[in-house]
Amino acid sequence: MTYEAPRFTTLTARTVALPRNDVDTDQIIPARFLKVTDKLGLGQKLFCDWRYLENGSDNPDFPLNRPDAQGAQVLLAGVNFGCGSSREHAPWALVGWGLRAVVAISFADIFKGNALKNGLLPVAIEPAEHAALMAARGKDSGLEVTIDLDKQTIRWNEQSASFPVDGFSKKCLLQGVDELGYLLNFTKQVEAYEQRRR
């Protein structure tokens, strides 16, 4: 099965800050929600054990529940985001909530790969740049950033930072396709090759 996501070219969006390190995939989407094979509804379970109180009501102290988080499409996290198990449900839940990118100092490798395959851009920036961005968000709860995938830069206020992304994942995100969708772009060439072999 392929997916078609909005092409990620340049995104200007508000941010929500989750200033924690080592946020693992069981915190992003708890294991009890992994029985599903459909992405539908997983956004409601994102950070479930942090977002909701024991009685099921919203935890008012959790960043994603605050009024300034509503409509944010960029999550600001800390070091080693997405560590733990390899569940693909983690980026599904993040995208389901409405996020298009996560900005952190570093990401767990498997999470990063899963994110890129599901239309979620992991933006890794240097610690000093990350600290400046977090400070800016602390002063302005409505802070917007602009992420330019083609140039591989993130900008806010008068500051900017660059980030790495592998060429194939970048191409897929720019086209709004996954790996299979990318290969299907070459259907005519494959058919022509098969005709020649006959």
C-alpha angles and dihedrals in degrees: 000000000000128000132215115210130176108280111259106224111131121351124192109185147142120266137228119201125221101176098193131119127222096020100179130206093253088062092045092052117358118232094248089072095054096091091087124089093191123082093215113119097005091115089069089058096049110130086352097168091051100037098053135051122227091267090056097253123128117277101235092204096059112099097230091056096056118103093242090060095061110110094010113144100184123068118204110208137165135240126334097006115190098022121154127049124014097243113153088205089082096072089037089060094045092051090043090058089054104264121142099178142019119208116203142142091251142353135211107257098235093047090049091053093048091048094052090050091054103047097264115126117217108207113196115191134175119275095248092050090045091052090051091050093048090049091051091050089049090057095042119036089189094055115152127201130196116218116195108193095186092055092032093228137130120205134191129168104329095330134089142180136191126230136194126244128166116252098241095050090047091053092049093049092048089052095042095236139115125232094278091045089053092052091049088063085074096053094116092051091049091049091049090050091050090050091053092050091054 
